[in-house]
Amino acid sequence: MNGISSPLKMYRLRNFLIRQDIDVALLQEVTRNDFSQIYSYETHLNEGTEKQGTALIIKEVLSLTNIKGYHLVGE
């Protein structure tokens, strides 16, 4: 998708998740911190360097526990 920087790309991501009945999606190089348009899914963000990070998008009906932060080796 070359980044989710526009409302149209967010709409396409949301529709893809719903149409394919995706339970969990992992995104990398995320620069956006608002995923509220993806209804019925919960988003967990990890901001990385230069405001680029990762995102875990999971269906709200699933139970998610034990999410811990992590540190890069050498920190």
C-alpha positions in Angstrom: 0.0 0.0 0.0 3.0 2.3 0.1 2.0 3.7 3.5 -1.5 4.5 4.8 -1.4 8.2 4.4 -4.8 9.0 3.0 -8.4 8.3 3.9 -8.8 6.2 0.8 -6.0 3.9 1.8 -7.4 3.5 5.3 -10.8 2.7 3.7 -9.1 0.0 1.5 -7.3 -1.5 4.5 -10.5 -1.6 6.6 -12.4 -3.3 3.7 -9.6 -5.8 3.1 -9.6 -6.8 6.8 -13.3 -7.2 6.9 -13.7 -9.0 3.5 -10.9 -11.4 4.2 -12.1 -11.9 7.8 -8.6 -11.2 9.1 -8.2 -11.9 12.9 -4.7 -10.4 13.3 -2.7 -8.0 11.0 0.8 -6.8 11.5 2.0 -3.6 9.8 5.5 -2.2 9.6 6.9 1.2 8.9 3.6 2.8 10.3 3.6 6.6 10.3 0.0 7.0 11.2 -1.2 6.8 14.8 -5.0 6.9 14.2 -6.7 3.7 13.1 -10.1 4.5 14.7 -11.7 4.1 11.2 -11.1 0.4 11.4 -14.3 -0.6 13.3 -14.4 -3.8 15.3 -10.6 -3.9 15.5 -8.3 -2.8 18.2 -4.9 -1.3 17.3 -1.7 -1.5 19.3 1.1 0.8 18.1 4.8 0.7 18.8 6.5 3.9 17.6 10.0 3.4 16.3 12.7 5.6 15.0 11.8 8.7 13.0 8.1 8.3 13.8 8.0 5.0 11.9 6.9 1.9 13.9 4.8 -1.2 13.9 1.1 -1.8 14.4 -0.8 -4.9 15.6 -4.5 -4.8 14.5 -6.6 -7.4 16.1 -10.4 -8.2 16.2 -12.1 -6.8 19.3 -13.7 -10.2 19.9 -10.3 -11.8 20.5 -8.7 -11.6 23.9 -5.2 -10.1 23.9 -3.1 -10.3 27.0 0.6 -10.0 28.0 1.6 -7.3 25.6 5.0 -6.1 26.7 7.3 -3.5 25.3 10.5 -4.7 23.9 14.0 -3.3 23.6 16.4 -3.7 20.7 19.5 -5.7 21.4 22.3 -3.3 22.5 20.0 -0.7 24.2 
